[in-house]
Structure formats: C-alpha cells, structure tokens
Amino acid sequence: MIGQLSMDDLPGIDDLEARAEKRIPRFAWEYLASGTGSEYAVQRNLDRLHAVQLLPQLLKGPLAPVLKTDLFGVTYDAPVGIAPIGLTSLIWPGADRALARTAAVSRIPYVMSTVATEAPEVTGPMAAGMGWFQLYPPRDLSIRSDLLDRAAQSGFTTLVVTADVPAASRRERQRKARVRVPPVIGPALLLQSAVHPAWAAGVLRHGLPRFRALEPYVDQATMRSTAGFVGANLGGTLSFDYLAEIRQQWEGPLVVKGILHPADARRCVENGADAIQVSNHGGRQMDATPAAIDALGPVIDEVGGSVPVLFDSGIRSGLDVARALAVGASFVFCGRAFMFGLGALGDAGVAHAYEILRDGLINTMTQVGCERPDDLRERLVGNLL
C-alpha cells in the first residue's frame, strides 16, 4: 500500500504511465515519453515484443521460480535492471537517489547516465554495489579519464558505453512541446508547474535539475553552460579504437549498449567488451531502426556465447522480460517503466514498478512451467513472428 493506492489500483506499468502523465508537467513528460520522427520505432518495439509467444509445458506439480541471476561475478535478485535515463530530475525531482536506493534494497543493477542529474559520488555509495555507470564518450580524453576514475572510486562496478547516439536525434515531438535544456522559465512553464503540485514541491526540495556529474568540467557551472558543454563535448567520437582505449583504462566489466548489427557486436567483443546490450535507444534515435527484439537473436548467434547479451527497449511488463529472456537475453533492462513509477507514486514508485516486473516474470515462468530464467528459452514458439 502506497498512501491510499495499492497494487490493486496500479497493477500494471500502463497504469503507472497513465497516472504519471497526469502528475508530470508536459514539457518533462514529452522528454520521457517521446520517440523521434513519426514514432514508429517506439511502437515497433512494443508490437514485436507482443508477437513473441511462449508455449507452456504443464503438469509439473508445485513450482517455485528462482530469479537470482549471476552476471559478472555478482548475484542479482532478478534478471531485471534500471536502464540509464538522462535528465532524470527534470522528469521527477530527486529521481537518481530514489533509483539508486531501490536498486540497493532490491539488489538489481542501476545504470546511472553521464547526463543524469546527480553526481556519481552521491549515487554510487547509495547503490551499495549495484551501481553501473553509463558513458557518453567525451571528446576530451582527459575528461573521459577523470569520469571513469570518479565512477570507479564512487563504487560503480560496471561501465556501459552507449554506442547508438552518433548525433542528437531530431525528436520533433519534444520540439513541439518546447522541451529545452535548461527549461525556459516563463508563463507557460510556471503554469504547467503550478498545476502539477507534487512535481513542483519536489523541485522546491531538490532544486532545479543540473548535470552534476559534468559540472566540474565547466566554468561557472550553470545549467545553461553545462548543457552547452554536453552538446559540444559528448558523443560523435566513438569508434572501435576509442572503445579499445576505454578497455585499457576501465578495470571492471565493460558493456557496449545500443548494438543492433551482428558485425558490430562481434567487433565490440574483439575490442574488449564483456557484454553486448541490444537496444535501439527505446526508439528515440532513428525511426527506421528495427525493433530491438528482432535484432537480439542475430546478435546472440554472432557472438556465439562468448559474452552475455543484454537487452532493453520496449519492456513494459514481467511478461516482456520473459519474452526477451526466451529469445536469449541474459539480462533485461528498462528505463521508462521505472520513471513511470516515480511519476505516479514518487520515490516509492520505483519499488512498485520493480514489483510489477518481478511478479509478472514469476507468474509467466509459473504459467509456462519454468523454474529458472534460462529455462524460458525452451518455451519460445518458433522464430519471431
């Protein structure tokens, strides 16, 4: 029970989404919910996941599914993690801290974005060994080196290098909503904030969103100057040579996120990646990308079991987690689902979203007759439809 709301009131991620949309100002909501172009890629992710069917095997007697999953020498309580999200505190004030705390309690990975709104020195200890750090590749190699050192010293165990943002996408829907970084404080923004009192109260408690991880590298670190720094200094530099250089510095596990092409996956492994994360950035980068779930199998086949293959994009339920695991993913991440939880219920909504995903996964495994996540691969109906 959260306040007057319980799992009976909000039993699905879709329910959290509907409530969150009412509690988050439009300029922040559009940043979270939108894709790019005509947004076919966002819908394609959902549609193609829904096409994945699982064939039950029954009469197995009592089942008690066990979700614990080993990855990189760590045992996580479920094969579900919190994907990196940028501008987190614009979407919901104090989001990064809530995500890190819930990850620590639930023992699932929390991936903090370079362009999240808290410093790694704050969220790393809060995550209590569950923190991963996501890197948008800086052009300045000294900044890259310092960011990696700070992440490691703050307790982040795993580095996730995002490959699928060679340039900023157009995100037309965000433009029409006048999403700006920093937000332009004028009558429209003030009105939107005033009619969303829980969000506004959170801003009063936590302050306006800032790119705190990047402020040490900016003179007079206002949100405007730091946002300009992001545009001028992050992204567009990643290459296999650059990846190999990161591998030389980062001592922990290294994941490359945003891979869809099997040949890219193979070359990432050849240059030191310990895992590949299949993703199309939630449909936010390029509207003609295939659904991430359609790319998962070919990437798994290409790397041939040499490294784990992780997955994100389009996950909205525990059944979707099961679908991705059945196709062959070793671990599944989602971002929007957890942010919907925050918007719907505040800090407690992160745990509520996780409970929906976890319980849905357990229910699905029981329905199809599986006791461990790996068993789901035997329930996949043919090829993807």
Secondary structure, 3 states (H helix, E strand, C coil): CECCECCCCCCCHHHHHHHHHHHCCHHHHHHHHCCCCCCHHHHHHHHHHHCCCECCCCCCCCCCCCCCEEECCEEECCCEEECCCCCHHHHCCCHHHHHHHHHHHHCCCEEECCCCCCCHHHHHHHHCCCEEEEECCECCHHHHHHHHHHHHHCCCCEEEEECCCCCCCCCHHHHHCCCCCCCCCCHHHHHHHHCCHHHHHHHHHHCCCCCCCCHHHCCCCCHHHHHHHHHHHECCCCCHHHHHHHHHHCCCCEEEEEECCHHHHHHHHHCCCCEEEECCHHHCCCCCCCCHHHHHHHHHHHHCCCCCEEECCCCCCHHHHHHHHHHCCCEEEECHHHHHHHHHHCCHHHHHHHHHHHHHHHHHHHHHCCCCHHHHHHHECCCCC
